[in-house]
Amino acid sequence: MRKIVEKKILPKSFDAVIHDKKKFEICKDEDDLRIGDAVILKEWNGEKYTGREVGRNIVYILRDAPEYGLMPGYVIFGW
């Protein structure tokens, strides 16, 4: 079943996402993300949400890949 997950993202990364320069995110693997899920990236300036947000559909997941330097408990997801 598809789910929608909200994630914080810093302004520099947020700008890269909305300008299609960044198409992935790395985060703690705490939401059981799956291909087909939607993520709402909410800009966070370190103290509060700025009000800017963008939605993306997950098309790629990488987890359990220490051979690529991905620490246990983390996931990379792409859109």
C-alpha positions in Angstrom: 0.0 0.0 0.0 1.4 3.4 -1.0 2.1 5.8 1.8 3.1 9.5 2.1 6.0 10.4 4.3 7.2 13.9 5.3 10.9 14.6 5.6 12.9 17.6 6.7 15.4 19.0 4.1 17.9 21.9 4.5 17.6 24.9 2.2 20.6 24.2 0.1 19.4 20.7 -0.7 15.8 21.9 -1.2 16.9 24.4 -3.8 18.8 21.6 -5.7 15.7 19.4 -5.6 13.3 22.0 -7.0 15.8 22.9 -9.8 16.2 19.1 -10.6 19.8 19.0 -9.7 19.3 16.6 -6.8 17.2 13.5 -7.3 17.9 11.5 -4.1 18.0 11.8 -0.4 19.9 9.9 2.4 18.2 9.4 5.7 17.7 7.1 8.7 15.7 4.1 7.6 12.8 4.6 10.0 9.8 4.9 7.7 10.0 1.6 5.8 10.1 3.5 2.5 9.2 1.5 -0.6 9.2 2.1 -4.4 5.9 3.9 -5.2 5.7 5.7 -1.9 5.5 9.5 -2.0 7.7 11.8 0.0 7.0 15.4 1.0 10.2 17.3 1.4 9.7 20.2 3.8 12.3 22.9 3.9 13.8 23.2 7.4 16.3 26.0 8.2 17.7 24.4 11.4 15.1 26.1 13.7 11.8 25.9 11.9 10.0 25.0 8.7 10.1 27.7 6.1 6.7 26.8 4.5 8.3 25.6 1.3 7.7 22.0 0.4 7.8 19.7 -2.6 6.4 16.2 -3.3 8.2 13.4 -5.1 7.4 9.8 -5.9 10.0 7.2 -4.9 11.4 5.2 -7.9 14.6 3.8 -6.3 15.6 2.5 -2.9 19.1 1.4 -1.7 19.5 0.0 1.8 21.8 -2.6 3.4 24.7 -1.7 1.2 27.8 -1.2 3.3 30.0 -2.1 0.3 29.0 1.3 -1.1 29.6 3.1 2.2 26.0 3.2 3.3 25.9 2.9 7.1 23.6 0.3 8.7 20.2 1.9 9.5 20.3 4.3 6.6 18.5 4.4 3.2 19.0 6.2 0.0 15.8 6.9 -2.0 15.5 8.5 -5.4 12.8 10.0 -7.5 
